[in-house]
Amino acid sequence: MKVYLDDEPFGPEHASFGPALAAGVDEAQKRGRIVIRAVLDGRELGSKELDQPTAAGIDGSELHMETRPPRDVVLEAIADAQALLATLGDAQREAARAIQAGQVSEGVAGLGEVVSSWQAVQTVVEDSLRILQIPFTSLHLAEGPAQDWASSLSANLTELKRSLEIQDWSALADVLAYDLDEHPNRCDLVLQAIADAATGDQG
């Protein structure tokens, strides 16, 4: 299997997909870059195939990998997450108002967007810290460690799920309207702290 990094041939051919992928990832890291996309014989590979290359049973002749500097990847992901946060507060409040007004079905319907948005943002935070090799414990907000915010968010989302499961609509509305209300702003500060660390601008 031939390996290409950013359309340039790299190294010797490999007998199978796993070693070919590993060689490309290793070389990208040596160049200070990370693999963001892999295409095998014209087919883009999914995350499961990339995470378990030896178990996927993949075969082909040409593996093309696209790379980018880690900082660029992180900053782009953070910008997308911050755009998501800009609308998340309104989505939470709208769902809370609907439930408080007795329009439970309408309010619950909006929870899908709220939960999926928080999952996406949490993934960006975790992935960004992993890519930049920054421990979460090193991030601090004005009110304290960023890890305290993460723990608070996790507890509030757990309560959100519990309230929904037992159909405690009053508690569900309270979580949305009050407990989660400040989290988008705090999370934006966490993301900005990560972005500052990525660019070396840490005040």
N, C-alpha and C positions, 0 to 999 in steps of 0.2 A: 504494500500500500504506500503510495506516494503521499508526502505531506507538504502542504503549502501554508506559509504564514504570510497573511496579507498579500496573497497572490504570488509570493516568491517561493520557489522550491526550497525545501530545507531538509538537510540530512539524507541518510540512506533510506531505502524502502523498508517497510516493516511487514512482518508476516501476518499481522492481524490488527484489528482496530484498537484494542486496548493499549498496546505499546506505542502505536502511532499517535494516539491522543496524548498519552503521557509525555512523549518526547516533545510534542508541540507545546503543551502547557509549560513544561520545564524550560524550554527555550524562550518562550514568551516572558516568563518570570525573570530569566537572566537578562532580558532586554528591558526590564522595568515595565512590562505590560501584562495585561491579563486577557485571556480568551473570552470574547463576548458572544461568539457565534461560530458554529461548526457545521459544515456542509459536506456530506459524503455522496459523491457521484450525483451532485445536483439536488440532493434532498437535505433540507435543514434538519438537524438532529434536535430532539427534545431534551429537556433537563434530565429525565429519567435515564435516557441513553448515555448522557454525559456523566451522570453521577455513578452509574453502574456499567461501565464500558465492557467489563469482562463477562457480565451476566446477560448482556443484551443480545448476544449472538449476532452481532452486526458484521457485515462483510462488504467490501467494496474495493475500488482501485485507487481513488483519489480523495484525500481528506483535505479540505480547505478550511483554515481557521482565520477568523478576523480578530484582531487584537486592538486594544486601546490602553492608554495610560490609566492606571487605577483612579487617579484623581479626577479625570474627566468622567469616568463611569459614575463615580460617587456623586459628583456635583450635578450631573444630569438627573440622576435618580432623586436626589434631594430636592431639586427644583420641581420635579413632578409631584413629589410628596407634599411639598409646601403648597402647590396649587390645589391639591386634594384637600388639605387642611383648611384652605380658605373658604370652602363651601361646607365643610363638615359640621361646623358649629350651627349653621342655619338648618341643616338637615336634622340634627339632634333636637333642636328647639321646635321645629315643625312637627316632628313625630310626637314630642311631649305635649304640645298644644292640642293635637288631634286626640290623643288618649285622654287628656284632662277634660276635653269637651264631649267625651263619650263616644267619639268616633274611633273606637278601638281598632277595627279592621284597617282603617286608613293609616293609623299610627303605626301599627305592627308592620304593615307593608313597607313602611319607610325604614324599618330596622335593618333590612338586608343591606341597604346602601351604607348605613352607619357601621355595621359590623365588618363588612368587606373593606371599607375604607380604612378602618383601624388596623385590620390585618395587613393590608398593603403597606401602611405607614410603618408598622412595627417591623415588617420584613425589610424595609429600606434602612431603618435604624440598625438592625442586626447585621445586615449584609455590608453596610457602609463601615461599621466598626471592624468587621472581620477583614474586609479588603484593606483597610488602612492600618490594621493591626493596632487598634486603639482600645484599651480596656474601658468598659463602660464606667468603671469606678473613677476614671480620671476626669470625667465630664461633670461640671458643676454649673448650676443655675444660681441666680441671685438669692433664691430662697433655700438653696441647699443642693446636695448631690442629685444628679440627674437620675440616678438609680432609685431614689426615693419616689420621683415622679413615675417611673416605670412600674414600681410596685403598686402605687396608688391606682394607676390606670388599669393594671391587671385585676386588682380587687374590684374596681368599679365595673369592668366588663364581665367579671364573674357574677356580680350581683345582677347585672342586666340580664344575663342568661338565666339565672335562678328565678328572677321575677317573671320572666316570660314563660318559663316552664310551668310555674305554679299559677300562672295567670293572675298575679298580683298587680293589677293595672296601676294602682296608686303608687306602689313602690317603683314600678317600671318608669312611670312618668317622672318621678322624683330623680331617679338616676340620670335620665336624659336631660332634665331641665337644670339640675343643680350639680350632681356629682361629676358629670362629664363635661360640664359647661366650660371650665377653664382649661381642659386638657388640650384642645387644639392649639391654643396660644402657647402653652408650656412646651408642647411637642415641637412647635415651630422653633422655639428657642433651642431645644436640644438639637434639632437638625442644623440650625445655624451654627451651633458650637462645633458640630462635626465638620461642616463646610469650612469653618475657620481653621480647624485643625488640618484639613486637607490642603488648604492654600497657604498654611503657615502664618495666617493672620489671627493670632490669638490675643491681641490687645496688649 
